[in-house]
Amino acid sequence: MTTMPALLITVTLTGLLMSMASAQTSTNPEPDAQLRALLATPGDPARGKKAFATCEGCHRKNASGRSDGTIPRLTGQHASVVVKQVLDIRAGRRSNPSMQPFVVDPAFTMTHLVDIAAYLQALPFEGSIGKGPGTDLARGKELYERDCAACHGASGQGDAAKFYPMVSAQHYRYLLREVIAIRDGSRGNSNAEMVKVVKPYTPAEIEAVSDYMSQMAPPKP
């Protein structure tokens, strides 16, 4: 891939997470001017499908990602989340060394971004999910309902208006990686409140809540 980025995002949800989508220094910051302008621009899913073809090498044709956690599932992800995360990577607000060179490439335009985001949001769920071991789902459910559901939704659907990603049916190892990055402060654009929430989590608790999210049913068409 030389001319277009592979959209290695996350939601997560994943605040993925989904408070992940907000800046680290603010609980729910106002979108900046560029973000507001892009969100007001209608994306074209048909054009987005064509543009995404150059991203399929990493993200796969159905945007299902990879179960090893290196690439998130993007099918059905809120367009607002995709746009914001790419802008954050582009501006250096979110650390993602693999994606950064692609999103700063002049060949990747903001029209491409808006169109790809619209395409991904409209994609139906396909492919299998790399689920966790399922060994402590009761604890994971308890943690999710206590600490995550208020932002990411009871079923992990996220909140497009607040840039909280959908985290349901996301790959376990991706969720695990991102929650750890948020806890450790290495992600860059994590919501400050989410950092406070996950900071005291033990490794077993991070595994449990990530496992629980990976087991959530995908959104209905």
C-alpha positions in Angstrom: 0.0 0.0 0.0 1.6 3.2 -1.1 -1.0 5.7 -1.8 -3.8 5.2 0.8 -3.8 4.3 4.5 -5.0 1.2 6.1 -7.4 2.6 8.6 -6.1 1.1 11.8 -8.4 2.8 14.1 -10.2 2.1 17.1 -13.1 2.7 18.9 -12.6 1.1 21.3 -14.2 0.9 23.0 -13.0 0.2 22.2 -13.8 3.3 25.1 -13.3 1.5 23.9 -13.4 2.1 25.2 -15.2 4.5 24.2 -14.1 7.3 25.9 -11.0 6.6 23.9 -12.2 8.9 21.3 -11.9 12.0 23.4 -8.7 14.0 24.1 -6.7 13.0 27.1 -7.1 16.3 28.9 -10.8 16.7 28.6 -13.8 14.5 29.5 -15.8 15.4 26.4 -14.0 18.1 24.4 -15.7 20.1 21.6 -14.7 19.0 18.1 -12.1 21.3 16.5 -13.0 23.2 13.3 -11.6 20.6 10.9 -13.5 17.8 12.6 -16.7 19.8 12.7 -16.4 20.6 9.0 -15.7 17.0 8.1 -18.6 15.7 10.1 -20.9 18.1 8.3 -19.7 16.8 5.0 -21.8 13.9 3.7 -19.6 10.8 2.9 -20.2 8.7 -0.2 -20.1 5.0 0.7 -19.8 4.0 -3.0 -16.6 6.1 -3.3 -15.5 4.9 0.1 -15.7 1.3 -1.0 -13.4 2.1 -3.9 -11.0 4.0 -1.7 -10.9 1.3 0.9 -9.7 -1.2 -1.6 -6.2 0.0 -1.0 -6.6 -0.7 2.8 -7.8 -4.2 2.4 -4.4 -5.7 2.6 -4.3 -5.0 6.3 -7.9 -4.5 7.2 -9.3 -7.2 5.0 -12.0 -6.9 2.3 -14.8 -6.9 4.8 -13.0 -4.7 7.3 -13.1 -7.5 9.8 -9.6 -6.9 11.1 -7.4 -9.6 12.6 -7.9 -11.7 15.6 -4.3 -11.4 16.8 -5.2 -7.8 17.8 -3.0 -6.0 15.3 -6.0 -4.7 13.3 -9.4 -3.8 14.8 -12.7 -4.8 13.3 -14.2 -1.6 11.6 -17.4 -2.9 10.2 -20.3 -0.8 11.5 -18.1 1.6 13.4 -19.4 5.1 13.8 -18.2 7.3 11.0 -17.6 10.1 13.5 -15.2 7.8 15.5 -13.3 6.8 12.4 -12.9 10.4 11.3 -11.8 11.6 14.7 -9.3 8.8 15.3 -7.7 9.3 11.9 -7.4 13.0 12.5 -5.9 12.4 15.9 -3.3 10.0 14.4 -2.6 12.5 11.7 -2.1 15.4 14.2 0.0 13.2 16.6 -2.6 13.3 19.3 -3.0 9.5 19.1 0.1 7.3 19.0 -0.1 4.9 16.1 3.3 4.5 14.4 1.9 2.0 11.9 -0.9 4.2 10.6 0.8 7.6 10.9 2.8 7.5 7.7 -0.2 6.6 5.7 -2.6 9.3 7.1 -0.1 12.1 6.5 0.5 11.0 2.9 -0.8 13.9 0.6 -2.4 11.2 -1.6 -4.8 10.5 1.3 -7.4 13.4 1.2 -10.1 14.4 3.6 -12.6 13.4 1.0 -11.2 9.9 1.1 -11.5 9.9 4.9 -15.1 11.0 5.0 -16.1 8.5 2.2 -14.3 5.6 3.8 -15.8 6.4 7.2 -19.3 6.4 5.6 -18.6 3.1 3.9 -17.3 1.4 7.0 -20.3 2.6 9.1 -22.7 1.0 6.5 -20.9 -2.3 6.3 -22.8 -5.3 7.6 -21.0 -7.5 10.2 -19.1 -10.4 8.6 -16.3 -12.7 9.6 -15.4 -14.2 13.0 -14.3 -12.4 16.1 -11.2 -13.3 18.1 -13.0 -13.8 21.4 -11.3 -14.1 24.8 -11.1 -17.3 26.8 -14.4 -16.8 28.5 -13.0 -17.7 31.9 -14.2 -14.8 34.0 -17.1 -13.3 32.1 -19.1 -12.6 35.3 -16.3 -10.3 36.6 -16.0 -8.7 33.1 -19.7 -8.0 33.0 -19.6 -6.5 36.5 -16.7 -4.2 35.5 -18.3 -3.2 32.2 -21.6 -2.4 33.7 -20.1 -0.4 36.5 -17.4 1.5 34.6 -18.0 1.4 30.8 -21.7 1.1 30.0 -22.5 4.7 30.8 -20.4 5.8 27.8 -20.1 2.8 25.5 -23.7 1.7 26.0 -25.3 -1.3 27.7 -24.7 -3.4 24.6 -21.4 -1.8 23.6 -22.9 0.2 20.8 -21.0 3.4 21.6 -22.1 6.9 21.0 -21.5 8.6 17.6 -22.3 12.1 18.9 -19.7 11.9 21.7 -17.1 9.9 19.7 -17.3 6.9 21.9 -16.6 3.9 19.7 -18.6 0.8 19.4 -16.8 -2.0 21.4 -19.2 -4.9 21.0 -17.8 -7.9 19.0 -14.4 -6.4 18.8 -11.3 -8.7 18.8 -10.2 -9.6 22.3 -6.5 -9.0 21.8 -7.2 -5.6 20.3 -9.4 -4.6 23.2 -6.7 -5.9 25.6 -4.0 -3.9 23.9 -5.9 -0.7 23.8 -7.2 -0.9 27.4 -3.6 -1.4 28.5 -2.4 1.5 26.4 -5.1 3.7 27.9 -4.1 2.7 31.4 -0.5 3.3 30.8 -1.0 6.6 29.0 0.7 5.5 25.8 -2.3 5.9 23.6 -2.2 9.7 23.6 -5.8 10.7 23.0 -7.5 8.7 25.8 -10.4 10.2 27.7 -9.1 11.5 31.0 -12.0 9.9 32.9 -11.4 6.6 31.3 -7.7 6.7 32.3 -8.8 7.2 35.9 -11.3 4.3 35.7 -8.9 1.7 34.3 -5.7 2.9 36.1 -6.4 0.7 39.2 -7.4 -2.4 37.2 -5.4 -5.5 37.8 -4.2 -7.5 34.8 -6.9 -10.0 35.5 -9.5 -7.3 35.5 -8.3 -5.9 32.2 -8.5 -9.4 30.7 -12.0 -9.9 32.1 -13.5 -6.7 30.8 -11.8 -7.1 27.4 -13.1 -10.7 27.2 -16.6 -9.6 28.1 -16.6 -6.9 25.3 -15.3 -9.4 22.8 -18.2 -11.7 23.6 -20.9 -9.1 23.1 -23.2 -9.7 20.1 -22.5 -7.6 17.0 -25.1 -4.9 16.3 -28.2 -5.9 14.4 -28.4 -4.7 10.8 
